[in-house]
């Protein structure tokens, strides 16, 4: 008896009691082995026979006299027999190692958990939709989906999904302040179901709505998970076509049927600004008077989160051709990354085409307001702008430090841009701890259904203000 045969018989003697992660890892590794060693002849378009090793349904079908993969009777699986006697792969092709053969045998013994023909966004959306359909109607509004599927790329090493899942669970705990259960939504455990209620992220009355300087209504229906989605940089670029339509009822504030789990793990990790914000929003649900907000410095994430400020927005679909910078000097011709308190400065905007503009001003404490500009339409070329005609901006340091970082946020489009709605969390704005503030966020609520925020060109212009 050969070593390979011994390993096969030992692995297929009994199906072990495996966790979803164990079974998922077996499915991912089995697919990778079969793709590398068998897909040249038995791939998407089989050159020999009619079975593709990437078609899990056909590979595990019972229609053949001897099943290729038989989870009910693993030693009877023809696939394992062909590997055992050396018939496959044929000729001088590289053969799987003994460890890889054992992995395939373990996979069959575990019930041959499924895998897709491709781990891509369409698969993730379909897996999420299939799982969502099995939920009770009363539960569906609270379900959200997270995916690692995009990390599995053919031709690249198989990523450590166990470690990735552990980081995700730790980040969810950091943001929720408690352990948050995840449920695998596909056999390969690359897509997970998150119940917002279990995280305390399902309440929709956390924000006041502020527009043009005043409160317009008592509360805005924005959940803590919606605040996470406002930071999601892949929403507009990734979920298009049929895949983006699978989960319309799970859209929330952004039409994102599935969130990339590795992004969430990094962005929501303990110690990040977003994690602090989300916990502060959860605290609003406690009985009693509204608590004080978290400390400032929340609106944009810096190097600690691995993302520059500009990544708060999706990538510009319209490409380059639009730049903005702070300028100072008698004629406002000198670019400046920092200014002194009360020093006059303006914004210099350069565009390769006529554009409509909107702007926000984000102060160092997170306070956010619409920023009027002297012109909301600019021609192609270079334009210097202040808040009103011939009037510059003037900033001040309001805290106890020697400097603060403020931001201008510019939105440009060839079409009319609606005024962003400012959202202010319902924390106590009169807290005795003056280092704490309500959260500020913004979103677009257009009255024109043809408005497409994904077509906006966005620029974040930081400016350091020194005493």
N, C-alpha and C positions, 0 to 999 in steps of 0.2 A: 504493500500500500504506500503510495507516495505521500509526501508531506502535504501537498495541495489537497489530496483526497481526504486525508485525516482532518485538515482544517475545515473542509466543507462539511463532513459528517458531524463534526463537533458543533459547528455553528448552526446546523439545521436540525439538530436533535430535538430542540424545543424552542418555541418563540419566547424570548425573554420578556419580562414585564418592564417595558421601556417608557420613559417620559415622552411627551410630545417633542421636546428638543432632541432627545436621543433618536427618535424615529425620523424627525426632520433631517437631522444630520446624515443619517443613513441614506435617505432619499436623495439628498443633494450630492453626496459622495458617489452613490451608485450611478446617478445620471452622468456625472463627470467622467467616471471610468468607462461607461458604455459609450459616451460620446467620443472620447479619445481613441478607444480601441476598435469600435464597431461602426461609427457613424459614416466613415468613408464609403462603406458599402450599404449600410442600413441606416441612413440618415433621413433628412426631410423627404428626399426623393430616392427611395431605395433602388440601388442598382442590381441587387440580388434578392429575389423574393419580394414579398409585399409588406414586410414588417419593418418599421422604423423603430430603433431603440429609443428614439425621442418621443414616440407615441406610446405613452404608458398604457393606455386602454388596449391597444392591440397587443402589446408585449405581454400583458397579463390575461389576455382573452383565453377562454377554454375551448375555442372552436377547433383547435388542432388535435390530431390523434394523441400527441404528447404535448402538453402545454409548455410553452417556452419558459414561462415563470408560473409556478404553481404554489402560492402561499399556503394552500391547504395541505400540500404534501411536498415540501421543499426539495427533498432528494429526487423527486420525480421531474423536476424542472429541467427541460431540455437545454436551456441556456447554461445551467451549471454543468450538465453532462458534457456539452461541447467544450467548455473550458477545462473540464477535468481530463478529457482524453486528448486535448491539444488540437481538436479540429478547427477551433476558432480562437483567435483570428487565423485565417489561412496563410499558407506560404511563409515567407520570411518576415511577415509583419511583426512588430514588437508585441509581445504577449503581456497581459497583466501580471504584476508581481503576485507572490503568494499572499501578501497583505491585501492587495486589491481584490483578489479572488475571495478572500475571507470576508471582505466588506460586502461584496455582492451576495455571498451566502447569508451573512447576517441580515442584509436587507430583505432577502426573500423570507427568511425565518421570522422576521418582524412583521410579515404581512405585505411586503413589497409596497410600502407607503408611496403614494403617487408623487409625481413631479410633472411640470409642464414641458411642452416642447421648447419654450423659451421663457426665461425669467425676465420679464419686462413689465412696463407700466400697464399694458393691456391685461396681462395675466393678473397683476395685482388688483386692478379694478374689477375684473371678472370674479376673482376669488372672494373679494370683499362683498360684491353684490350677491353672490351665491350664499354666503354666510348670512348676510343681512336679511335675505328672504326667509330664512328659517326662524327669525326672531318674532316674538309676539308683537302685535301692532303697538301696544302700549310701550314697549321697550325700544322700538326702532329709533325714535327721535334721539335717544341718548347714546346710540352706537356710533363710534368712529373707528377708523382703520389705519394702521401703521404698517409700513412695509420695508423689508430689507431686500426685496427681490431684485432691485436695480443693482445691487452689489455683486450679483452672480453673473459674471460675464464670461461667455465661452472663450477659451484660450487663455484666460487668466487664472491664477491660483484660486482655489476655493477659499473664501474668507472665513474667519473664525466667527461663525454666527452665535456660538455659545457666549463668547465674550461680548459680542455686540448686543445680544439680548440682555446680558447682565448690566451693561451700561445704560440701556434703555430703562430697565426696571429701576435702577438707582436714580436716574433723572426724574422719572415719574414720581418717585417717593420724595425727592427733593422739592418738586413743584407742588405736590399735594400735601406734604407734611405727614404722609402715612403710606403704607404699602398699598400699591394699586395693582389688582389682578389683571393679567393679560390672558387672552384665550387665542390659541393658534386657529386661524381661519382656513388654513390649507394644510395638506398632509406633510409638506416639506417645512412647515413652521417658518415661513418667510413673511407671512401676512398675519397680523394680530388684530383682534377685536378689543377695543377699549370702551368700557362703559363709563361715560362721563359722571354718572351718579356715584360710582365707587370712588372717584377721585375728588368729588365735591366741586366739579367744574360744570355743572348743568344749570346753575342759576343764572337767569337772564336779566336781573335788575341791579347790576353792579355799577352802572354808569349813568350819570346825568348827561344830557345832550346840550351842548353849548354851541350856539351858532350866532355869529355877528355880535359877540359880546354878551349874550344873555342866555338864560336857561329857557329852552323852548318847550321841553316837557319834563316830567318828573324823573323818568328813567328811560334808558335805552336798552333794548333787548340784545345785549352783547354778553356772552359768557366768557369765563376764563379761558376756555379753549379757543374761542374766537380771537382773543388777544394774542394767543400763540400763532394763530393763522395769519394775523396781520403782519407777522414777522417772516412768514414763509416765503422764501425766494424762488420756489420752483412752481408755484401755482399756475401762472399764466403760460409758462413755457412747456410744461410737462403734460397737463391734462387737456388735450384737445381731441376733437373727433369723437368717435363712439366711446372710447374709454372714459372721456370726461362726462358722459351722459348717464353712466350706469347707476350712480347714486345721487340723483338730484335732490332727494330729501335730506341728504346729509351735508348739504353745501355749507351751511352756516354763513358766516360773513364773507367767506371766500369759497368759490366753487372748486373745492379740493376733495375728491372722493377718497383719496388715500394719501397720507402724509409719509414722507421718507423718514423712517425710524431712526436712522443714524444722524440725520440733521437734528431731530428732536432730542436725541440723547446728548448731543454736544451743546445745543442751545439752551436746554433746560437743566443742565447739570448743576449740581450744588455749587454755590458761589457765583453763578451768573446772575446778571441783572434780571433777566426774564424769570428765572426761578423765584427770585425775591418778589417780583411783581405778582406772579401767579399766587404765591402763598398769601400775599397781602390782600388779593381779591377774595381768596377763600375765607380770610378772616372777617370780611364784610358780612358773611352769612351768619356769624354768631349773634345770639340775642343781645340786646342792650344797645347803647349808643354806638354810633359808627366809630371804629378805631382810627387812630392816626395812620397816615400812609407810610410807606417805606421811605428810606433815605433817597436823596436825588441821585442823578446820574443813570437814569433808567432807559431813556428813550432809544439810544443807539448802543449797540454792543461793539466793544473794541477787541483788541488782540486776545483778551482773556477767553473770549468765546470763539476765537479763530476766525472772526469775520470783520471786515471793515464796515464803517458806517453805511456805505453805499449798498451793502448787501442786504440792508433792511428791506429793499425793494427788489422786485423781480428784474431780471436783466432787460435792458432796453431793447425791445423788438425792432425799433426803427434804427438801431445802430448809432454811429457817431454823428458828428455835425452839430453838436450843441454843447457848449462849455460855459461854465460860470465860475467867477472868482471874486474875492473881495479886493477892492483897490482903494488906495489912499493918496494923499498928496494934494497940492493946490489944484491940479487939474484932474485928479482921480485917475492917474495913469500908472501908479505903482502897485503891483500885486503885493498883498500882505496876508501872511498866514495868521498874524496876530495884530491887535490894535491896543492902544492904551485906552483906559476908561475916558469917556467923553471925546475921544478922537473921532473926527468925521470920517466916514467911509461909505462907499457905494458898492453896488454889484455890477460887474462887467460881464455881459452875456454876449456870446458869439454864436451865431447860427448860420447854417448853410441854406436856410429857407425861412420864409415868414412863419412865425409861430404865435400861438396864444399862450399866455402865461398865467399861472397861479402860484402863490408862495405861502409858506408857513414860516413862522419864527419859533424855534424851540430854544428856550432858555436853559441855563445850566441846571436848574432845579426841575426840569421836565415840563414846566409850564409851556403850553402850546397855544398859539393864536394864529388866525389868518393874518398874513402880512400884506397890507395894501402896497402896490407898486404904482409908480407914477404913470406907467403904461402897461396895459394887459395884452397888448399886441406889439410885436417887434418885427421889423423887416429883416431880410437876410443881411448878414454883416455883423458889426459890433455895436452894442447899445449899452450905455451906462445908466443904471437905474437907482433911484432912491425911493423913499416912501411917498414923496410928492415931488412935483416939478422943482428942480434946482435945490432940493432939500436932501441932505445926507442922512445916513443912519448914525446914531450915537448910542453906544452901549456902556454899561456900568457893571462893576463887580458888586453883587448884592450880598455875597456870603462873607465868611470870616477869612477866607484864603486870599492869596495874592493874585490869583487868576481864576477864570472860569472859562468853560468851553460852551459857546452857543453855536447854533446851526441855522442856516437858511436852507429851506427845502423847496426846490423849484419843480413845478410840473409844467411841461410844455407839450403842445399838440397843435396840429394844423386846424383842428376843430375846437369849438368852445369847450373850456374846462370848467366844470361846476366848482363852486366854492366848497372846500372840504368841510365836513362837519367835525367839530372838536368834541371829544368825549372826555369827561372828567369823572374819575371814580368817586364814589359816594363816601369816601373817607372824611373824617372831620377836618375841615380846612383851617380851623382855629386851634389846632393842637398846641399845647404849651411847648412841646419839643419842636422848635422851629427848624430843626434839620429834617423834618419829615413833611411830606406833601402828598396830596392826592395824585393818582396816576393820570397822565394825559396821553390820549391816543387820538387818531383821526381816521376817518374813512370817507369815501365818496358815496353820496346818496343822490344820484342824478334823477331828475324828473324826465329826462330824455332817454327812452329805452335804447336808443342807438349808441349811447355813450359807452365806450369800451375802455375801462381803466388800464387794460393790458397794453393799449396802444400809446400810452403816455410815455414821454421821455422824462426821466427823473434825474435830478442832480441834487446831491447833498453838499453844501458848502460850509465847512466848519470854520469858526473864527475864534481864536483865543483872545480873551479880553483881560488885560493886566491893569493892576492899580497904577 
